[in-house]
């Protein structure tokens, strides 16, 4: 965004890009402040941030190892009726 801002020749486009850049920076600041307030981010306490990152990585690996789907992903036999049974047919 900042490169496009410096390379554009049109004042209108430059103003638009500057506005978008400022909005992006403001949103980043709001999100960072929220994360600090909720103790999800520790920018000044690196040891605590490292521990939090390690826990997050461990949880990510654990979720990746979960069997979230049954081995047989065939949908046949999972439903007690056909989708169009309510209209008296088997058109599905």
C-alpha positions in Angstrom: 0.0 0.0 0.0 2.7 2.5 0.9 4.6 1.7 -2.4 1.4 2.4 -4.4 0.9 5.6 -2.4 4.4 6.9 -3.4 4.1 5.8 -7.1 0.7 7.2 -8.0 0.4 10.4 -10.0 -3.2 11.3 -9.3 -3.9 13.4 -6.2 -7.3 11.7 -5.8 -5.9 8.2 -5.9 -3.1 9.3 -3.5 -5.6 10.6 -1.0 -7.7 7.4 -1.3 -4.6 5.2 -0.7 -3.5 7.4 2.2 -6.9 7.0 3.8 -6.8 3.2 3.4 -3.3 3.0 4.8 -4.3 5.1 7.8 -7.4 3.0 8.4 -5.3 -0.2 8.2 -2.8 1.2 10.8 -5.7 2.3 13.1 -7.3 -1.2 12.9 -3.9 -2.8 13.6 -3.5 -0.6 16.7 -7.0 -1.4 17.9 -6.4 -5.2 17.5 -3.1 -5.0 19.2 -4.6 -3.1 22.2 -7.4 -5.6 22.4 -4.9 -8.5 22.4 -2.8 -6.9 25.1 -5.9 -6.1 27.3 -7.1 -9.7 27.0 -3.5 -11.0 27.7 -3.3 -12.7 24.3 -0.2 -10.7 23.4 2.7 -9.7 25.6 4.9 -7.3 23.6 7.1 -6.2 26.6 7.4 -9.6 28.4 9.1 -11.9 25.9 9.2 -14.9 28.3 5.4 -14.8 28.8 4.9 -14.4 25.0 7.2 -17.3 24.3 5.2 -19.5 26.8 1.9 -18.4 25.1 3.3 -19.2 21.7 4.5 -22.6 22.8 1.0 -23.4 24.2 -0.6 -22.2 21.0 1.7 -24.4 18.9 1.0 -27.4 21.2 -2.7 -26.9 20.8 -2.4 -26.5 17.1 -0.6 -29.8 16.8 -3.2 -31.5 19.1 -6.1 -30.2 17.0 -4.3 -31.4 13.8 -4.0 -34.9 15.3 -7.7 -35.1 16.2 -10.0 -37.5 14.2 -12.6 -34.9 13.3 -14.2 -36.9 10.5 -15.3 -40.6 10.5 -13.1 -43.0 8.5 -16.0 -43.7 6.2 -17.1 -40.4 4.7 -19.9 -42.0 2.6 -23.2 -40.3 3.4 -25.2 -43.4 2.4 -27.1 -44.7 5.3 -26.6 -41.6 7.5 -30.1 -40.3 7.0 -33.4 -41.9 7.8 -35.1 -40.6 4.6 -34.4 -39.0 1.3 -34.3 -35.2 1.0 -37.5 -35.1 -1.1 -39.5 -37.6 0.8 -41.8 -34.8 2.2 -43.1 -34.2 -1.3 -43.7 -37.9 -2.0 -40.9 -38.7 -4.4 -37.3 -39.7 -4.9 -36.1 -37.0 -7.2 -33.0 -36.0 -5.3 
